[in-house]
Structures are given as structure tokens and as C-alpha cells.
Amino acid sequence: MSAIAQKTVSMINMLPEKDQTLAYEIIKKLVLAWDPDFTKLTAEERKRFEAAKAEIENNDVVSHDEINWD
């Protein structure tokens, strides 16, 4: 990941969760405007995406607030 991308992710992660969602949606719109084929996934990416999506739908995730980052 580039230094700019890392800094962007770091800045977004400092926002409240509601604002993080908004920021990610804006970034997604910008990326899709720049590269409409960006959403095409490889077979492995599709498999990982579906697994992650199922975890989220089943509430099988951990909130950032629940993690001891120290």
C-alpha cells in the first residue's frame, strides 16, 4: 500500500464510525468514477469477499472499541 493510501486509511480510522462509513462511500464513488471496472474480483477475492460479507451479516465481527490496541 502506498504511503498516501496508508495515511488516508489512518486519517479515516480516527473519525467516528458513522463518519468512517461516509468517507469510505465517498472514496468508493471516486474510485468507481476513475475506474468503472474496479469492482471486478478475481475468484479468490470473490471467495474472501463473500466470507467477510457473511461475517458482517451474522454480526460475527469485533468492534474497534473492543480491541486493546496497547
Beta strands, then each sheet from edge to edge (+ up, - down):
end
